[in-house]
Amino acid sequence: MGKLHHAMMGTAAAIPGTLVNLVAGGGERNTVTFGHPSGTLRVGAEAEVVNGQWTATKAIMSRSAGVLMEGWVRVPGDCF
């Protein structure tokens, strides 16, 4: 729980020309929003070219929290 799934490749969206970047609309961007069965997840990165190679300098991840349970507890008045 609370860990980003390895398949969510947000870093690639920050690198122009990668498949994730192109599918997300191309150009400069540092986040993408994925849809999944539980809702949406915003992930991404900031990247720059260092010595001719792309290097991620910042990771961007969000978590979602949903209501897991809701209910009522009835306690008799003479228990207080």
Backbone atoms as SQL, in Angstrom:
CREATE TABLE atoms (id INTEGER PRIMARY KEY, chain TEXT, resi INTEGER, resn TEXT, atom TEXT, x REAL, y REAL, z REAL);
INSERT INTO atoms VALUES
  (1, 'A', 1, 'MET', 'N', 0.826, -1.183, 0.000),
  (2, 'A', 1, 'MET', 'CA', 0.000, 0.000, 0.000),
  (3, 'A', 1, 'MET', 'C', 0.871, 1.247, 0.000),
  (4, 'A', 2, 'GLY', 'N', 0.415, 2.265, -0.696),
  (5, 'A', 2, 'GLY', 'CA', 1.119, 3.529, -0.691),
  (6, 'A', 2, 'GLY', 'C', 2.334, 3.582, -1.587),
  (7, 'A', 3, 'LYS', 'N', 2.624, 2.500, -2.297),
  (8, 'A', 3, 'LYS', 'CA', 3.784, 2.493, -3.195),
  (9, 'A', 3, 'LYS', 'C', 3.305, 2.652, -4.633),
  (10, 'A', 4, 'LEU', 'N', 4.050, 3.398, -5.401),
  (11, 'A', 4, 'LEU', 'CA', 3.740, 3.590, -6.803),
  (12, 'A', 4, 'LEU', 'C', 4.038, 2.309, -7.571),
  (13, 'A', 5, 'HIS', 'N', 3.121, 1.875, -8.393),
  (14, 'A', 5, 'HIS', 'CA', 3.329, 0.658, -9.173),
  (15, 'A', 5, 'HIS', 'C', 4.435, 0.880, -10.193),
  (16, 'A', 6, 'HIS', 'N', 5.282, -0.115, -10.384),
  (17, 'A', 6, 'HIS', 'CA', 6.437, 0.021, -11.277),
  (18, 'A', 6, 'HIS', 'C', 6.039, 0.317, -12.716),
  (19, 'A', 7, 'ALA', 'N', 4.814, 0.019, -13.092),
  (20, 'A', 7, 'ALA', 'CA', 4.383, 0.245, -14.469),
  (21, 'A', 7, 'ALA', 'C', 4.024, 1.708, -14.744),
  (22, 'A', 8, 'MET', 'N', 3.916, 2.540, -13.735),
  (23, 'A', 8, 'MET', 'CA', 3.575, 3.941, -13.921),
  (24, 'A', 8, 'MET', 'C', 4.843, 4.716, -14.253),
  (25, 'A', 9, 'MET', 'N', 5.134, 4.875, -15.538),
  (26, 'A', 9, 'MET', 'CA', 6.412, 5.431, -15.978),
  (27, 'A', 9, 'MET', 'C', 6.331, 6.938, -16.177),
  (28, 'A', 10, 'GLY', 'N', 6.182, 7.667, -15.096),
  (29, 'A', 10, 'GLY', 'CA', 6.059, 9.109, -15.192),
  (30, 'A', 10, 'GLY', 'C', 7.324, 9.801, -15.619),
  (31, 'A', 11, 'THR', 'N', 8.485, 9.239, -15.300),
  (32, 'A', 11, 'THR', 'CA', 9.751, 9.863, -15.664),
  (33, 'A', 11, 'THR', 'C', 9.863, 10.025, -17.173),
  (34, 'A', 12, 'ALA', 'N', 9.400, 9.036, -17.923),
  (35, 'A', 12, 'ALA', 'CA', 9.522, 9.067, -19.380),
  (36, 'A', 12, 'ALA', 'C', 8.715, 10.196, -20.003),
  (37, 'A', 13, 'ALA', 'N', 7.679, 10.675, -19.331),
  (38, 'A', 13, 'ALA', 'CA', 6.872, 11.767, -19.880),
  (39, 'A', 13, 'ALA', 'C', 7.665, 13.055, -19.959),
  (40, 'A', 14, 'ALA', 'N', 8.686, 13.193, -19.124),
  (41, 'A', 14, 'ALA', 'CA', 9.487, 14.422, -19.096),
  (42, 'A', 14, 'ALA', 'C', 10.558, 14.450, -20.176),
  (43, 'A', 15, 'ILE', 'N', 10.752, 13.333, -20.864),
  (44, 'A', 15, 'ILE', 'CA', 11.805, 13.255, -21.883),
  (45, 'A', 15, 'ILE', 'C', 11.162, 13.317, -23.270),
  (46, 'A', 16, 'PRO', 'N', 11.346, 14.416, -23.996),
  (47, 'A', 16, 'PRO', 'CA', 10.742, 14.568, -25.317),
  (48, 'A', 16, 'PRO', 'C', 11.111, 13.417, -26.246),
  (49, 'A', 17, 'GLY', 'N', 10.095, 12.922, -26.966),
  (50, 'A', 17, 'GLY', 'CA', 10.327, 11.876, -27.948),
  (51, 'A', 17, 'GLY', 'C', 10.117, 10.465, -27.432),
  (52, 'A', 18, 'THR', 'N', 10.017, 10.270, -26.106),
  (53, 'A', 18, 'THR', 'CA', 9.738, 8.924, -25.607),
  (54, 'A', 18, 'THR', 'C', 8.281, 8.584, -25.892),
  (55, 'A', 19, 'LEU', 'N', 7.967, 7.321, -25.888),
  (56, 'A', 19, 'LEU', 'CA', 6.611, 6.878, -26.178),
  (57, 'A', 19, 'LEU', 'C', 5.611, 7.491, -25.195),
  (58, 'A', 20, 'VAL', 'N', 5.941, 7.497, -23.908),
  (59, 'A', 20, 'VAL', 'CA', 5.029, 8.068, -22.908),
  (60, 'A', 20, 'VAL', 'C', 4.823, 9.556, -23.169),
  (61, 'A', 21, 'ASN', 'N', 5.880, 10.276, -23.506),
  (62, 'A', 21, 'ASN', 'CA', 5.773, 11.698, -23.805),
  (63, 'A', 21, 'ASN', 'C', 4.892, 11.928, -25.025),
  (64, 'A', 22, 'LEU', 'N', 5.080, 11.139, -26.066),
  (65, 'A', 22, 'LEU', 'CA', 4.295, 11.311, -27.287),
  (66, 'A', 22, 'LEU', 'C', 2.824, 10.991, -27.070),
  (67, 'A', 23, 'VAL', 'N', 2.541, 9.912, -26.346),
  (68, 'A', 23, 'VAL', 'CA', 1.155, 9.529, -26.082),
  (69, 'A', 23, 'VAL', 'C', 0.466, 10.576, -25.213),
  (70, 'A', 24, 'ALA', 'N', 1.230, 11.211, -24.332),
  (71, 'A', 24, 'ALA', 'CA', 0.674, 12.244, -23.459),
  (72, 'A', 24, 'ALA', 'C', 0.483, 13.571, -24.187),
  (73, 'A', 25, 'GLY', 'N', 0.859, 13.663, -25.442),
  (74, 'A', 25, 'GLY', 'CA', 0.658, 14.880, -26.219),
  (75, 'A', 25, 'GLY', 'C', 1.933, 15.525, -26.692),
  (76, 'A', 26, 'GLY', 'N', 3.097, 14.980, -26.292),
  (77, 'A', 26, 'GLY', 'CA', 4.381, 15.513, -26.732),
  (78, 'A', 26, 'GLY', 'C', 4.729, 16.829, -26.062),
  (79, 'A', 27, 'GLY', 'N', 5.867, 17.358, -26.441),
  (80, 'A', 27, 'GLY', 'CA', 6.310, 18.643, -25.904),
  (81, 'A', 27, 'GLY', 'C', 6.822, 18.557, -24.483),
  (82, 'A', 28, 'GLU', 'N', 7.025, 19.736, -23.900),
  (83, 'A', 28, 'GLU', 'CA', 7.534, 19.787, -22.537),
  (84, 'A', 28, 'GLU', 'C', 6.408, 19.535, -21.551),
  (85, 'A', 29, 'ARG', 'N', 6.637, 18.623, -20.651),
  (86, 'A', 29, 'ARG', 'CA', 5.677, 18.336, -19.588),
  (87, 'A', 29, 'ARG', 'C', 6.420, 17.653, -18.463),
  (88, 'A', 30, 'ASN', 'N', 5.922, 17.802, -17.259),
  (89, 'A', 30, 'ASN', 'CA', 6.577, 17.106, -16.154),
  (90, 'A', 30, 'ASN', 'C', 5.636, 16.168, -15.407),
  (91, 'A', 31, 'THR', 'N', 4.349, 16.130, -15.780),
  (92, 'A', 31, 'THR', 'CA', 3.439, 15.165, -15.166),
  (93, 'A', 31, 'THR', 'C', 2.493, 14.585, -16.201),
  (94, 'A', 32, 'VAL', 'N', 2.011, 13.408, -15.907),
  (95, 'A', 32, 'VAL', 'CA', 0.937, 12.776, -16.664),
  (96, 'A', 32, 'VAL', 'C', -0.040, 12.193, -15.644),
  (97, 'A', 33, 'THR', 'N', -1.282, 12.061, -16.060),
  (98, 'A', 33, 'THR', 'CA', -2.297, 11.470, -15.194),
  (99, 'A', 33, 'THR', 'C', -2.760, 10.166, -15.821),
  (100, 'A', 34, 'PHE', 'N', -2.601, 9.090, -15.064),
  (101, 'A', 34, 'PHE', 'CA', -3.012, 7.769, -15.524),
  (102, 'A', 34, 'PHE', 'C', -4.389, 7.453, -14.950),
  (103, 'A', 35, 'GLY', 'N', -5.239, 6.838, -15.764),
  (104, 'A', 35, 'GLY', 'CA', -6.501, 6.316, -15.264),
  (105, 'A', 35, 'GLY', 'C', -6.324, 4.842, -14.952),
  (106, 'A', 36, 'HIS', 'N', -6.877, 4.394, -13.848),
  (107, 'A', 36, 'HIS', 'CA', -6.799, 2.981, -13.468),
  (108, 'A', 36, 'HIS', 'C', -8.094, 2.612, -12.755),
  (109, 'A', 37, 'PRO', 'N', -8.326, 1.336, -12.476),
  (110, 'A', 37, 'PRO', 'CA', -9.617, 0.917, -11.920),
  (111, 'A', 37, 'PRO', 'C', -10.024, 1.625, -10.630),
  (112, 'A', 38, 'SER', 'N', -9.078, 2.093, -9.845),
  (113, 'A', 38, 'SER', 'CA', -9.412, 2.756, -8.585),
  (114, 'A', 38, 'SER', 'C', -9.531, 4.266, -8.717),
  (115, 'A', 39, 'GLY', 'N', -9.295, 4.817, -9.889),
  (116, 'A', 39, 'GLY', 'CA', -9.384, 6.270, -10.081),
  (117, 'A', 39, 'GLY', 'C', -8.277, 6.778, -10.972),
  (118, 'A', 40, 'THR', 'N', -7.612, 7.843, -10.545),
  (119, 'A', 40, 'THR', 'CA', -6.516, 8.416, -11.324),
  (120, 'A', 40, 'THR', 'C', -5.288, 8.568, -10.446),
  (121, 'A', 41, 'LEU', 'N', -4.138, 8.656, -11.097),
  (122, 'A', 41, 'LEU', 'CA', -2.865, 8.807, -10.400),
  (123, 'A', 41, 'LEU', 'C', -2.004, 9.766, -11.205),
  (124, 'A', 42, 'ARG', 'N', -1.539, 10.840, -10.564),
  (125, 'A', 42, 'ARG', 'CA', -0.682, 11.812, -11.238),
  (126, 'A', 42, 'ARG', 'C', 0.759, 11.483, -10.882),
  (127, 'A', 43, 'VAL', 'N', 1.572, 11.267, -11.901),
  (128, 'A', 43, 'VAL', 'CA', 2.989, 10.961, -11.711),
  (129, 'A', 43, 'VAL', 'C', 3.801, 11.766, -12.711),
  (130, 'A', 44, 'GLY', 'N', 5.090, 11.854, -12.462),
  (131, 'A', 44, 'GLY', 'CA', 5.935, 12.557, -13.412),
  (132, 'A', 44, 'GLY', 'C', 7.340, 12.753, -12.882),
  (133, 'A', 45, 'ALA', 'N', 8.056, 13.616, -13.560),
  (134, 'A', 45, 'ALA', 'CA', 9.435, 13.879, -13.177),
  (135, 'A', 45, 'ALA', 'C', 9.916, 15.136, -13.870),
  (136, 'A', 46, 'GLU', 'N', 11.005, 15.656, -13.357),
  (137, 'A', 46, 'GLU', 'CA', 11.750, 16.690, -14.064),
  (138, 'A', 46, 'GLU', 'C', 13.050, 16.028, -14.478),
  (139, 'A', 47, 'ALA', 'N', 13.455, 16.241, -15.718),
  (140, 'A', 47, 'ALA', 'CA', 14.661, 15.596, -16.228),
  (141, 'A', 47, 'ALA', 'C', 15.466, 16.602, -17.035),
  (142, 'A', 48, 'GLU', 'N', 16.767, 16.368, -17.089),
  (143, 'A', 48, 'GLU', 'CA', 17.654, 17.226, -17.874),
  (144, 'A', 48, 'GLU', 'C', 18.776, 16.380, -18.455),
  (145, 'A', 49, 'VAL', 'N', 19.393, 16.913, -19.491),
  (146, 'A', 49, 'VAL', 'CA', 20.520, 16.213, -20.118),
  (147, 'A', 49, 'VAL', 'C', 21.792, 16.575, -19.353),
  (148, 'A', 50, 'VAL', 'N', 22.475, 15.539, -18.853),
  (149, 'A', 50, 'VAL', 'CA', 23.736, 15.712, -18.135),
  (150, 'A', 50, 'VAL', 'C', 24.779, 14.842, -18.821),
  (151, 'A', 51, 'ASN', 'N', 25.825, 15.454, -19.334),
  (152, 'A', 51, 'ASN', 'CA', 26.879, 14.728, -20.061),
  (153, 'A', 51, 'ASN', 'C', 26.321, 13.850, -21.179),
  (154, 'A', 52, 'GLY', 'N', 25.327, 14.393, -21.895),
  (155, 'A', 52, 'GLY', 'CA', 24.761, 13.685, -23.042),
  (156, 'A', 52, 'GLY', 'C', 23.731, 12.614, -22.704),
  (157, 'A', 53, 'GLN', 'N', 23.386, 12.465, -21.427),
  (158, 'A', 53, 'GLN', 'CA', 22.386, 11.464, -21.044),
  (159, 'A', 53, 'GLN', 'C', 21.289, 12.116, -20.212),
  (160, 'A', 54, 'TRP', 'N', 20.055, 11.625, -20.389),
  (161, 'A', 54, 'TRP', 'CA', 18.939, 12.133, -19.605),
  (162, 'A', 54, 'TRP', 'C', 19.070, 11.661, -18.161),
  (163, 'A', 55, 'THR', 'N', 18.842, 12.592, -17.226),
  (164, 'A', 55, 'THR', 'CA', 18.898, 12.285, -15.807),
  (165, 'A', 55, 'THR', 'C', 17.664, 12.873, -15.131),
  (166, 'A', 56, 'ALA', 'N', 16.962, 12.046, -14.361),
  (167, 'A', 56, 'ALA', 'CA', 15.812, 12.540, -13.597),
  (168, 'A', 56, 'ALA', 'C', 16.327, 13.309, -12.391),
  (169, 'A', 57, 'THR', 'N', 15.850, 14.540, -12.231),
  (170, 'A', 57, 'THR', 'CA', 16.287, 15.365, -11.110),
  (171, 'A', 57, 'THR', 'C', 15.203, 15.505, -10.040),
  (172, 'A', 58, 'LYS', 'N', 13.983, 15.123, -10.374),
  (173, 'A', 58, 'LYS', 'CA', 12.890, 15.222, -9.410),
  (174, 'A', 58, 'LYS', 'C', 11.805, 14.228, -9.793),
  (175, 'A', 59, 'ALA', 'N', 11.288, 13.494, -8.823),
  (176, 'A', 59, 'ALA', 'CA', 10.167, 12.584, -9.046),
  (177, 'A', 59, 'ALA', 'C', 8.899, 13.227, -8.500),
  (178, 'A', 60, 'ILE', 'N', 7.809, 13.069, -9.220),
  (179, 'A', 60, 'ILE', 'CA', 6.528, 13.651, -8.825),
  (180, 'A', 60, 'ILE', 'C', 5.520, 12.508, -8.744),
  (181, 'A', 61, 'MET', 'N', 4.985, 12.262, -7.565),
  (182, 'A', 61, 'MET', 'CA', 4.027, 11.178, -7.381),
  (183, 'A', 61, 'MET', 'C', 2.903, 11.651, -6.481),
  (184, 'A', 62, 'SER', 'N', 1.717, 11.186, -6.753),
  (185, 'A', 62, 'SER', 'CA', 0.591, 11.500, -5.880),
  (186, 'A', 62, 'SER', 'C', -0.009, 10.203, -5.383),
  (187, 'A', 63, 'ARG', 'N', -0.689, 10.313, -4.290),
  (188, 'A', 63, 'ARG', 'CA', -1.391, 9.163, -3.753),
  (189, 'A', 63, 'ARG', 'C', -2.847, 9.548, -3.602),
  (190, 'A', 64, 'SER', 'N', -3.700, 8.574, -3.715),
  (191, 'A', 64, 'SER', 'CA', -5.105, 8.844, -3.479),
  (192, 'A', 64, 'SER', 'C', -5.549, 8.055, -2.260),
  (193, 'A', 65, 'ALA', 'N', -6.414, 8.640, -1.511),
  (194, 'A', 65, 'ALA', 'CA', -6.977, 7.954, -0.348),
  (195, 'A', 65, 'ALA', 'C', -8.485, 7.972, -0.498),
  (196, 'A', 66, 'GLY', 'N', -9.071, 6.847, -0.351),
  (197, 'A', 66, 'GLY', 'CA', -10.517, 6.752, -0.467),
  (198, 'A', 66, 'GLY', 'C', -11.114, 6.229, 0.825),
  (199, 'A', 67, 'VAL', 'N', -12.398, 6.426, 0.976),
  (200, 'A', 67, 'VAL', 'CA', -13.101, 5.904, 2.136),
  (201, 'A', 67, 'VAL', 'C', -13.126, 4.390, 2.024),
  (202, 'A', 68, 'LEU', 'N', -12.613, 3.712, 3.039),
  (203, 'A', 68, 'LEU', 'CA', -12.602, 2.254, 3.040),
  (204, 'A', 68, 'LEU', 'C', -13.849, 1.682, 3.695),
  (205, 'A', 69, 'MET', 'N', -14.385, 2.421, 4.664),
  (206, 'A', 69, 'MET', 'CA', -15.555, 1.932, 5.364),
  (207, 'A', 69, 'MET', 'C', -16.295, 3.107, 5.988),
  (208, 'A', 70, 'GLU', 'N', -17.603, 2.986, 6.072),
  (209, 'A', 70, 'GLU', 'CA', -18.407, 3.986, 6.735),
  (210, 'A', 70, 'GLU', 'C', -19.552, 3.257, 7.411),
  (211, 'A', 71, 'GLY', 'N', -19.919, 3.673, 8.586),
  (212, 'A', 71, 'GLY', 'CA', -21.002, 2.980, 9.273),
  (213, 'A', 71, 'GLY', 'C', -21.387, 3.659, 10.567),
  (214, 'A', 72, 'TRP', 'N', -22.274, 2.998, 11.290),
  (215, 'A', 72, 'TRP', 'CA', -22.791, 3.496, 12.557),
  (216, 'A', 72, 'TRP', 'C', -22.599, 2.426, 13.619),
  (217, 'A', 73, 'VAL', 'N', -22.373, 2.863, 14.825),
  (218, 'A', 73, 'VAL', 'CA', -22.320, 1.958, 15.973),
  (219, 'A', 73, 'VAL', 'C', -23.377, 2.408, 16.956),
  (220, 'A', 74, 'ARG', 'N', -24.241, 1.488, 17.323),
  (221, 'A', 74, 'ARG', 'CA', -25.302, 1.813, 18.290),
  (222, 'A', 74, 'ARG', 'C', -24.883, 1.282, 19.654),
  (223, 'A', 75, 'VAL', 'N', -24.852, 2.201, 20.621),
  (224, 'A', 75, 'VAL', 'CA', -24.460, 1.845, 21.978),
  (225, 'A', 75, 'VAL', 'C', -25.637, 2.172, 22.894),
  (226, 'A', 76, 'PRO', 'N', -26.086, 1.211, 23.689),
  (227, 'A', 76, 'PRO', 'CA', -27.184, 1.489, 24.609),
  (228, 'A', 76, 'PRO', 'C', -26.827, 2.621, 25.585),
  (229, 'A', 77, 'GLY', 'N', -27.810, 3.442, 25.918),
  (230, 'A', 77, 'GLY', 'CA', -27.603, 4.596, 26.781),
  (231, 'A', 77, 'GLY', 'C', -27.081, 4.234, 28.168),
  (232, 'A', 78, 'ASP', 'N', -27.421, 3.041, 28.679),
  (233, 'A', 78, 'ASP', 'CA', -26.976, 2.683, 30.028),
  (234, 'A', 78, 'ASP', 'C', -25.519, 2.238, 30.079),
  (235, 'A', 79, 'CYS', 'N', -24.809, 2.271, 28.962),
  (236, 'A', 79, 'CYS', 'CA', -23.381, 1.920, 28.927),
  (237, 'A', 79, 'CYS', 'C', -22.507, 3.126, 29.255),
  (238, 'A', 80, 'PHE', 'N', -23.087, 4.301, 29.342),
  (239, 'A', 80, 'PHE', 'CA', -22.277, 5.494, 29.595),
  (240, 'A', 80, 'PHE', 'C', -22.206, 5.808, 31.060);
